[in-house]
Amino acid sequence: MKKRLWLSLALAYPLMLTGAAHAADASKPWLDPAQSPDARAEQLVKAMTLDEKIQTVFAYFSTEFAPKKYEQPKEGRPDSAGYVPGIPRLGLPPQWQSDAGVGVATQAVSKKPYERTSLPSGLATTATWNPQLAFAGGAMIGSEARSTGFNILLAGGVNLMREPRNGRNFEYGGEDPLLAGTMVGEQIRGIQSNHIISTVKHYAFNDQETNRNHVNVKIEDKAGRMSDLLALQFAIERGDPGSVMCAYNRINGDYACENDYLLNEVLKKDWKYTGYVMSDWGATHSTIPAANRGLDQQSGHPFDKSDYFNQALKEAVVNRHVPEARLDDMVKRITRTMFAHGVVEHPVSTPTSADAGIDFEAHGKVTQADAEEAIVLLKNHNDLLPLAAGVRSIAIIGGHADVGVLSGGGSAQVYPKGGSAVPNEGPTHFPGPIVYHRSSPMGELAKLTRAKLTYNDGKDVVAAAKLAAGADVVIVFGNQWLAESFDADDLNLPNKQDDLIAAVAKANPKTVVVLQTGGPVVMPWLDKVGAVVEAWYPGSNGGAAIARVLSGEVNPSGRLPATFPASLAQLPRPKLDGDAKTKDENIIEKVTTDYNIEGAAVGYKWFDLKGHKPLFPFGYGLSYTSFAYEGLSAKPAGNGIEVSFNIKNTGKRDGKAVGQVYVSPVAGGWEAPKRLGGWDKLAVKAGASGQAKVKIDPRLLGVYDSASKTWKIAAGEYLVTLAESAGAKPAASVKVKLDARTVDVNGR
């Protein structure tokens, strides 16, 4: 194996430079924090040699990779996603990269994984409809990353849910551009409040895992700008991520990481993005095209077939196939981002202990607050929930609910303190294993009820039904494990759990189903059970969150961030495009998926357009109290619309309501009948009222025009509707008259 450049550089690099040393060194003016990040990067790049520039745009995987006989860099953090050596003579620190979608992750091969706090799944956080919680969760992740020695986080997943079977939906923000972009943007903002860099990913249209490395997504510019790209645009505006991670798939023929349209035209020119583009691990396919078309950093060598941005890029620059000005731009973007986000002035250090001094109790409260607001009450027949004080016996069945709660797998996997509550389950290699966080719903519920609790693992359906028949109430857990690299076969719970739930409900109709899923599922047993709770993957303290909602300690306030279809037949693609079984790249490279079928009508918009009745609509969620929505008013404001309304708690319990504002042109002409224009989540005490305010972005009132790169808002009347979900009967509606107007690609 060739001697690596990183080895000699790592040996030369001292422990870590301090901000004070930087500021005091007049020979290195780029280390003066009083200057702008742009000026600092400009000066730094002028001082760099060609080899130092190449070094900065080439990142190593920081985990042993046996298939390619690869050893991790000595100075990289063990078992982590990536490492870029620093440049000691210039005061530039290394880049230590970690996956961190829901917490500081560890690569699956590790024998000593980082044991860290896990947020609920990204989809769960979005289900809170609470941007403040998203920020707090991001800040918690960033804090643990800093304590663990990482300054670059591969977080911020915002791929729209075009495909509810997608194995990575749990990492993302659902189906609506505004909701997903806002919530993920806030998480990014929280992460970066720790003086570290976050990405936003996966740019773009990486909405299925099947054949993800080569599938060619067909999408027209207009439809893309009004859907997936709009979600990413909102997230970038809200969170200001230091880096954008380009995706594996192809878009209209070109790979995402060498796609001039995506990287140069849309991102850097139209959106005026000043950060840098890093590739996903294994998503780089060339040197000259990738560099010239907008990729700034190759990530995760040796995942790619070649080290394209190492010596090959140097040769291409020397031979002028890649202009040196382009290489300078790549390095300026990376170093400017490091300056802008405080990575240089606030260096991370190597942790001195396994727990890195983390306050796990405090961080557990952050993740628990998230999980509690994420839980969605989908059904509650005869007020079966919260559990009545007079309940004497409760049968708890399935899902390993006696010991822990499920998490999603793959690169986002966070390992709990003490290891998984259920060892040796699932695949022995990536994307496994299946990990359960050590927070037992049964154990936590025992603290909140006087009822006798009895557990059955659900493997023997007859025994489970017998136990259920003798209990006052039954709580059965339905689990769906999803992970990076594969998609679900269908929308049913796996391993015949639907049969188990049906048998238990037949034995005792007072059955509560708690779902821990990566996304939407169908429920053939829905009419037979008394209550259904969607808990998603609820994170490190998920058992406590579930128990507190079931017992009534917490009033559920989660709302669905995605439509739950009644069947696969309602989807734009009832059969998933591609072939998950073949490994033949010649076949896979011919796989296409046509997103022009639905265009920008993703999720609830598709259901509205086609008149489909879903199992549960986008935005849906019940409460233990009731709310009345009153006083809706709307008026033009700037290029958008300002909306206000009152929410009154008409029940007997304090609760949180999510007032959702939908907008539609009376004359029609959009991709679907209506769009989510905004929302406000309010905590309202029993008998009290609160006022909500929403501002509708002008891009949500217009249609994108590709020729002029503008959003055109048509003159006429617009219906502003207040509702509890996309499928609910409107609580109130008002009309607003707008003049014709045009705003630029960024809504200004």
Salt bridges, closest charged atoms under 4 A:
ASP25 OD2 - LYS28 NZ 2.83
ASP38 OD1 - ARG336 NE 3.12
GLU42 OE1 - LYS332 NZ 3.27
ASP51 OD1 - LYS314 NZ 2.79
GLU52 OE2 - ARG89 NE 2.71
GLU144 OE2 - HIS363 ND1 2.70
GLU163 OE2 - ARG165 NE 2.62
GLU171 OE2 - ARG168 NE 2.71
GLU186 OE1 - ARG189 NH2 2.89
GLU186 OE2 - ARG238 NE 2.78
ASP207 OD2 - ARG162 NE 3.68
GLU209 OE1 - ARG212 NH1 2.89
ASP221 OD1 - ARG225 NE 2.89
ASP228 OD1 - ARG162 NE 2.78
GLU237 OE2 - ARG699 NH1 2.76
GLU265 OE2 - ARG225 NH2 3.94
GLU265 OE2 - LYS709 NZ 2.90
ASP270 OD2 - ARG225 NH2 2.74
ASP270 OD1 - LYS709 NZ 3.11
ASP280 OD2 - HIS202 NE2 3.76
ASP296 OD2 - LYS268 NZ 2.98
ASP296 OD1 - ARG326 NH2 2.84
GLU324 OE2 - LYS53 NZ 3.34
ASP328 OD1 - LYS53 NZ 2.74
ASP329 OD2 - ARG326 NH1 2.79
ASP329 OD2 - ARG333 NE 3.26
GLU345 OE2 - ARG40 NH2 2.65
GLU372 OE2 - ARG548 NE 2.58
GLU373 OE2 - LYS656 NZ 2.44
GLU373 OE1 - LYS681 NZ 2.78
GLU425 OE1 - HIS400 NE2 2.90
GLU444 OE1 - LYS447 NZ 3.34
ASP472 OD2 - ARG392 NE 3.70
GLU484 OE2 - ARG168 NH1 3.34
GLU484 OE2 - ARG212 NH1 2.83
GLU553 OE1 - ARG548 NH1 3.93
GLU585 OE1 - HIS214 NE2 3.82
GLU585 OE1 - LYS305 NZ 3.34
GLU589 OE2 - HIS214 ND1 3.67
GLU598 OE2 - ARG162 NH1 3.00
GLU598 OE2 - ARG573 NH2 2.62
ASP608 OD2 - LYS674 NZ 2.59
ASP654 OD2 - LYS685 NZ 3.73
GLU671 OE2 - LYS605 NZ 3.44
GLU671 OE1 - ARG675 NH2 2.84
ASP697 OD1 - ARG699 NE 2.99
